[in-house]
């Protein structure tokens, strides 16, 4: 049986009268890419922030690598990497300086130059942050999440706003993180991204988990195999987006 490195049990988080997360439970297995998918406002980011220890859930329990994200925050921070949904750096900090600053925060860290090379940022190591493209900035934020050689990496809406070429490059980086033995937990509202990257996904809507499984299993379960004819009506095989729409009855809001 594959070890679960993240366990979330019946967590709830409300902001006043707004219930953002309502009884969410799931496990993440070691070495997989696990996705929380759903429309904007579904509760993905709040759930992830509770798991990371950024927010304290109102009730329920969370364990990451056997640690409580709130009680054991300092110990956990040494073992995880986090890329937040909204992040910013000083305009005139260079890529090299940013990596060096983050490395200085940890007792043990990877080689900064090797990390920049792995993420394709060596040519930009002396460039100011404000001169980087959107894709280059996201690569830098991924690099900052990896400087402590984490066991689990959390990525929140990593490719939002990127052009298709930059998005595919980031997808390759995420697969590379998993291939190096890391566990990846990500949020996205892109069904294509979830289908391309994730070993398993949890569909979340209005703060509740609707269903959890691999993209392939979800498609097979909700759209059983049958004969598909491709004609001038452009009928196509079902996708994870079709499953999402069937389960939630909600329009995608990119």
N, C-alpha and C positions, 0 to 999 in steps of 0.2 A: 504494500500500500504506500502511495506517495505521500510524503509528509506535507501537512498544511502549515505554511509559515505565517499566514494571516487567518485569524478566526474572528468573525464579526457575528455577534449574537443579539438580535432583537434591539438594535439601537434606535433611539428616537432623539430628534433634535428639533426644537421649536424656537422661533423668534417672535415672542409675544403670542399673537393668535395664529401666526403662520406656522404650520407644521411642515418643515422642510424635509425631514426624514422620519418615516413612520414604521418602525418594526423591521428594519432591514437586517438580514442575516445572509452570510456567505462565507466560504472558505476559499483561500488561494493556495494552490499547491506549489511546492518548490520547483523552480525551473520553468514555470509556464508564463505566458503573457495572458493576463486576465483583464478583461475590459468591463467597465461600467458604461453602458450606452443608454442613450435616451435624449429627448429634446432639451433645449435650454430650459432651466428652471425645474428639472425633474428631481433634483437632489443629489446629483452625481458629485459635484464639488464639495458640498457639505459632508457627504459620506466620506469622501477621501480625506478631507481635512480632519475629521474625527479619527480616522485610522492613523493619520500621520502624527496626531497629538497637537495639531494646531487649534482644534476646538474640542471642548469637553462635551460628550453626549449627555442628554438629560437622564437617560437610563439605558440599560443594556450593557454589554461587556465587549471589549476588544482585546485581542492579544496579537502582537506582531513579534515574531521570533521568540515567543514565550514571554514577552514583556508587555506591561500595561503602558500604552502611549502617553498617559497623563502622569501616572505615578513614577514610571521609569523613563521619563522623557530624555534625560541626559544620556543614559546608557543606550537608549534606542537610537538617538541621533547619530551616534558613532557607527551604527550598523545599517542605516538606510540613507537613500538619496532622494531628494525631493525637487521636482520642477513645478513651481506654482503656476496657476492659470494666468495670473497677472504679475509680472516681474519687471524690474527696471534696474539699470545700473547708471552710474555717473556717465555723462556724455563723453568726457575726455579720459576715461579709464581705458587702457589698452587691454586687449585680449590676454596678453602675457601677465599684466598686472592683476587682472581679475582672477586668473587661475592661481597666481601666487598668493593673493589675499585669502582665497578660500582654503588653499592648502595650509596656510598658517593657522587656521582655526582647528585643525585636527592633529592629534598626537601622531597618527599614522596616515599617510596619504600616498597616492600613486605618483609616478613621475609625470610632472606637468607637461613637459615637451612631448613625451610619448602619447599622452592623452590628446594633445592638440593634433598630433599626426594621425591618430586613429579616427578622429572626428573631422579630418580634412580642414583644419584651421591653421596649420603651420604657416601658410602664406599670409595669414591675417594676424599673426601674433603681435605685431607692433601697431595694428590699426586701432583707432579709437572706436569705442562702442557705437557712437552716433553715426559712424560711417558704414556700419555693417548692414547687409541686406536682412530682410525678415528671416530667411532661411539660415543665414549665418548667425543671427542672434539666437535662434532656437538651438542651433548646434552648440553655441557657447553655454546656454542654460543647461543643456544636457551634460556638457562637460563639467559644469559646476556641481551638478548632481552626482557625478561619478568620482570626484576627486578623492573621496575617502574609501574607494573600492567597496561600495555598499553591497550587502547581500540582497536587499530588496530595493527597487527603484520605483518611485511614484511619479507619474507623468500626467499632468492635468491639462486637457485640451491642447496638446502639443502642437498640432498643425493648423489650428484655426487661423484663417487669414492668409495662409501661404498659397503660392501658385502651385499648379500640379507638379512641376518638376521638383520644386523644393520639398513638396509633400512626399514624393516618392523617395527622395534622398533621406528624409527623416525616418521614413518607414524602414529603410535599409539599416539605419543606425539602431533603431529599436530591436530589430531582429538580431543585430550583432551583439547587443547587450545580453539578450537571452542566450545566444550561442556561447557566450563567455561564462555561462553558468549562473547568471543572475535571474531573479524573479522580477517580473515587471507587472505593475498594476497601473492601468491607464483609464482615463475617462475620455469619451468622445461622443459627439452627436452625429458623426459621420458613419453611416452603416457600411460604406465601402471600406473605410479604415478598419473598422472592427472585423469585417470579414477577411481582410487581407492579413491582419496582424495577430488576432487573438486565438489562443487555443480554446478558451471558454469565455463566454460573455454573460453578464447579468443585465437583463433588460430592466431598467428602472423608469417608473413613470409616476408622477405625483407623489414622490417620496416613498414608494413601495416597490419591492422587487416583483416583477411580473413572472419571470422565468429565468432559469440558469441552465446553460448547456453549451456545447460547442456550436459554432455557426452552422456547421454541416448537419448536426443532429436537429437543430431547431428548424432548419429548412425542410429536412426530411419528415419531421413529425407533423408540421403544420401544412406542408404541401407534399403529400405522399407521391412517390414516383409514379409516373404515368407517361403516356405518349405525348410528346410535344412536337407540334408541327410549326416550322418556321415559314411564314408566308409573307405576303406583302403587307400584312397587318402588323408586322414586326413583333409578333408574340415571342417573348423571351422566357427562359427558365426562371423560376422564383429565386429571389435573393433574400439576404437577411433583412433588407429594408421592407420587403413584402411581409416577412414574419412580424417585424415590429409594428407595422401598420395594422396587421390583423389582430395582434394581441392588445394594442392600446387604443386603436380606433382614432389615433391622433395624427395630424398632419406633421410632417417633418418641418422643423423650423431651423434652417441653417443660418 
